[in-house]
Amino acid sequence: AQRLDSYQCISLRTVKIMEEAGFPAERLHHVPNAVDLARFTPPLMRNQTGLHAVFVGRHVPVKGLDVLLKAWALGEWPANSQLTIAGDGPERERLIAMAKELGIEKSVKFPGLVQDVPALLSDNNLYVQASHQEGLPNAVLEAMSCALPVVATRVSGHEDIITDEETGFLVPPNDPLALSTALIRLAYQQELRVEMGAAARKYVERKFSTSTVLESLAKLYKKPA
């Protein structure tokens, strides 16, 4: 690996790890993942009545889904609010049991693996991710591409793509109260959700479109040795 000419680092944390491992800084290039903007697109109409928060991904400890459930249990939500935790993994059954123990099973859905993720994102009005660690999360980029505001933990990966107070909120990891507070703020501010969602879509269009990322990669391939 040390003999390669260039390295694509999808996040700033990846750049740092590679540098600390002894890779030459001049060969490290921060080029993120891309999003298919034609597939992940804002719906013509979106239900903004109540809070409809969604997470899509693996049900594993690093995703902090137990923290998310605790945060949801702390909140007082508008009528008809719903949290959807889509995906599968070794933690799924424990999380379903935990939702029952917390008394929130009626407002939390676990649909399992979802084939049409763009449709799922369009059916909700906020994306939430409580991870303890991330690389560069495609799920968050896809949600932003669908014009969803994002509430996520302040960890590398999230910090690369979410602008706090502009496209969503960043909160400390493993802090149910902080996560709940941010969710509650957006639960009762429909205009802010819409505004942040629109800003998120524009940001992805500017930074993470397939054409933009491919152009950056093409420049690396064309760079003289």
C-alpha positions as CSV (number, residue, x, y, z in Angstrom):
1,A,0.0,0.0,0.0
2,Q,2.9,2.4,0.7
3,R,3.8,2.1,-3.0
4,L,0.6,3.6,-4.4
5,D,0.5,7.1,-5.9
6,S,-2.6,8.4,-4.3
7,Y,-5.2,7.5,-1.7
8,Q,-8.8,8.5,-1.6
9,C,-9.8,9.4,2.0
10,I,-13.5,9.7,2.4
11,S,-13.3,11.7,5.6
12,L,-11.0,14.1,7.5
13,R,-10.6,11.4,10.2
14,T,-9.4,9.0,7.5
15,V,-6.8,11.5,6.4
16,K,-5.6,11.8,10.0
17,I,-5.4,8.1,10.6
18,M,-3.4,7.6,7.4
19,E,-1.0,10.4,8.3
20,E,-0.5,8.9,11.7
21,A,0.2,5.5,10.1
22,G,3.0,7.0,8.1
23,F,1.5,7.6,4.7
24,P,2.9,10.7,2.9
25,A,0.5,13.7,3.3
26,E,0.9,14.8,-0.3
27,R,-0.5,11.5,-1.5
28,L,-3.6,11.7,0.7
29,H,-6.7,13.2,-1.0
30,H,-9.9,14.0,0.8
31,V,-12.5,12.8,-1.7
32,P,-15.9,11.9,-0.2
33,N,-18.5,9.4,-1.1
34,A,-21.0,10.4,-3.8
35,V,-24.8,10.4,-3.8
36,D,-27.2,9.6,-6.7
37,L,-29.2,12.9,-6.7
38,A,-31.6,11.5,-9.2
39,R,-32.5,8.6,-7.0
40,F,-32.5,10.4,-3.7
41,T,-34.6,13.4,-4.3
42,P,-37.0,15.5,-2.2
43,P,-40.7,14.5,-2.5
44,L,-43.2,16.9,-4.1
45,M,-45.2,16.8,-0.9
46,R,-44.0,15.8,2.6
47,N,-46.0,15.2,5.8
48,Q,-44.9,17.9,8.2
49,T,-47.6,17.2,10.8
50,G,-45.9,16.0,13.9
51,L,-42.3,14.6,14.0
52,H,-41.6,11.6,11.8
53,A,-38.0,10.7,12.5
54,V,-36.1,7.9,10.8
55,F,-32.9,6.0,11.0
56,V,-31.7,3.6,8.4
57,G,-28.7,1.3,9.0
58,R,-27.2,-1.7,10.8
59,H,-28.5,-2.5,14.3
60,V,-25.1,-2.7,15.9
61,P,-23.7,-1.1,19.1
62,V,-21.6,1.5,17.3
63,K,-24.8,3.1,15.9
64,G,-26.0,4.1,19.4
65,L,-29.6,3.0,18.8
66,D,-30.1,2.3,22.6
67,V,-29.2,6.0,23.2
68,L,-31.7,7.0,20.5
69,L,-34.5,5.0,22.2
70,K,-33.6,6.6,25.6
71,A,-33.8,10.0,23.9
72,W,-37.2,9.3,22.4
73,A,-38.5,8.1,25.8
74,L,-37.5,11.4,27.3
75,G,-39.4,13.6,24.9
76,E,-43.0,14.9,24.8
77,W,-43.8,14.7,21.1
78,P,-46.6,16.3,19.0
79,A,-49.6,14.1,18.2
80,N,-49.0,11.3,15.7
81,S,-45.2,11.5,16.0
82,Q,-43.2,8.4,15.1
83,L,-39.7,7.1,15.2
84,T,-38.8,4.5,12.6
85,I,-35.6,2.4,13.0
86,A,-35.2,0.6,9.8
87,G,-32.6,-2.1,9.0
88,D,-31.4,-5.2,10.7
89,G,-28.5,-6.6,12.8
90,P,-27.6,-8.4,16.0
91,E,-29.0,-5.7,18.2
92,R,-32.5,-5.7,16.7
93,E,-34.3,-8.0,19.1
94,R,-32.7,-6.3,22.1
95,L,-33.8,-2.9,20.8
96,I,-37.4,-4.0,20.3
97,A,-37.5,-5.3,23.8
98,M,-35.9,-2.1,25.1
99,A,-38.6,0.0,23.4
100,K,-41.2,-2.0,25.3
101,E,-39.4,-1.6,28.6
102,L,-39.3,2.1,28.0
103,G,-43.0,2.2,27.2
104,I,-42.5,3.7,23.8
105,E,-43.3,0.7,21.6
106,K,-46.5,2.4,20.2
107,S,-44.5,5.3,18.7
108,V,-41.4,3.3,17.5
109,K,-41.5,1.1,14.4
110,F,-38.9,-1.5,13.4
111,P,-39.7,-2.4,9.8
112,G,-36.6,-4.4,9.2
113,L,-34.8,-4.3,5.9
114,V,-36.3,-1.8,3.5
115,Q,-36.0,-2.2,-0.2
116,D,-37.1,1.3,-1.2
117,V,-35.0,3.6,1.0
118,P,-35.8,6.8,-1.0
119,A,-39.5,6.2,-0.4
120,L,-38.9,5.7,3.3
121,L,-37.0,8.9,3.6
122,S,-39.7,10.8,1.7
123,D,-42.3,9.5,4.2
124,N,-40.5,11.1,7.1
125,N,-39.5,14.7,8.0
126,L,-36.3,14.3,10.0
127,Y,-33.3,11.9,10.0
128,V,-31.5,11.0,13.2
129,Q,-28.3,9.1,13.8
130,A,-26.8,8.6,17.3
131,S,-23.6,6.8,16.3
132,H,-20.5,6.7,18.6
133,Q,-18.2,6.6,15.5
134,E,-18.6,6.9,11.7
135,G,-16.5,7.0,8.5
136,L,-18.6,9.0,6.1
137,P,-22.2,7.8,6.5
138,N,-23.9,7.4,3.2
139,A,-27.3,7.1,5.0
140,V,-26.9,10.6,6.2
141,L,-25.9,11.9,2.8
142,E,-28.9,10.2,1.2
143,A,-31.2,11.7,3.8
144,M,-29.9,15.2,3.2
145,S,-30.3,14.6,-0.5
146,C,-34.0,14.0,0.2
147,A,-34.1,17.4,2.0
148,L,-34.3,16.0,5.5
149,P,-32.7,18.0,8.4
150,V,-30.4,15.7,10.4
151,V,-29.9,15.4,14.1
152,A,-26.7,13.5,14.7
153,T,-23.8,13.0,17.2
154,R,-20.8,15.2,17.0
155,V,-18.3,12.6,15.7
156,S,-16.0,12.5,12.7
157,G,-18.0,11.7,9.6
158,H,-21.1,13.6,10.8
159,E,-18.9,16.7,11.4
160,D,-17.7,16.4,7.8
161,I,-21.2,16.7,6.3
162,I,-23.6,18.4,8.8
163,T,-23.4,22.1,9.4
164,D,-24.6,22.6,13.0
165,E,-27.6,25.0,13.2
166,E,-27.8,25.2,9.3
167,T,-28.5,21.7,8.0
168,G,-29.3,20.1,11.3
169,F,-28.0,19.8,14.8
170,L,-24.9,18.1,16.2
171,V,-25.0,16.8,19.8
172,P,-22.5,15.0,22.1
173,P,-22.4,11.2,21.6
174,N,-23.9,9.0,24.3
175,D,-26.1,11.8,25.6
176,P,-29.8,10.9,25.5
177,L,-30.9,14.3,27.0
178,A,-28.9,16.4,24.5
179,L,-30.3,14.2,21.6
180,S,-33.8,14.5,22.9
181,T,-33.5,18.3,23.3
182,A,-32.4,18.7,19.7
183,L,-35.2,16.5,18.4
184,I,-37.8,18.3,20.5
185,R,-36.6,21.6,19.1
186,L,-37.3,20.5,15.5
187,A,-40.4,18.6,16.5
188,Y,-42.2,21.8,17.2
189,Q,-40.6,24.0,14.5
190,Q,-41.9,22.9,11.2
191,E,-40.5,25.9,9.3
192,L,-37.1,25.3,10.7
193,R,-37.2,21.6,9.6
194,V,-38.2,22.7,6.1
195,E,-35.5,25.4,6.0
196,M,-32.7,23.0,7.2
197,G,-33.9,20.3,4.9
198,A,-33.6,22.6,1.9
199,A,-30.2,23.7,3.0
200,A,-29.1,20.1,3.3
201,R,-30.2,19.3,-0.2
202,K,-28.3,22.3,-1.6
203,Y,-25.2,21.3,0.3
204,V,-25.2,17.8,-1.0
205,E,-25.8,19.1,-4.6
206,R,-22.7,21.3,-4.2
207,K,-20.3,18.9,-2.5
208,F,-21.4,15.2,-3.0
209,S,-23.1,14.8,-6.4
210,T,-21.8,12.0,-8.5
211,S,-20.4,14.4,-11.1
212,T,-18.5,16.5,-8.5
213,V,-16.9,13.4,-6.9
214,L,-16.1,11.8,-10.2
215,E,-14.4,15.0,-11.4
216,S,-12.2,15.0,-8.3
217,L,-11.3,11.3,-8.8
218,A,-10.6,11.9,-12.5
219,K,-8.1,14.7,-11.6
220,L,-6.2,12.2,-9.3
221,Y,-6.0,9.7,-12.2
222,K,-4.8,12.3,-14.6
223,K,-2.2,13.8,-12.2
224,P,1.4,13.3,-13.5
225,A,3.4,10.7,-11.6
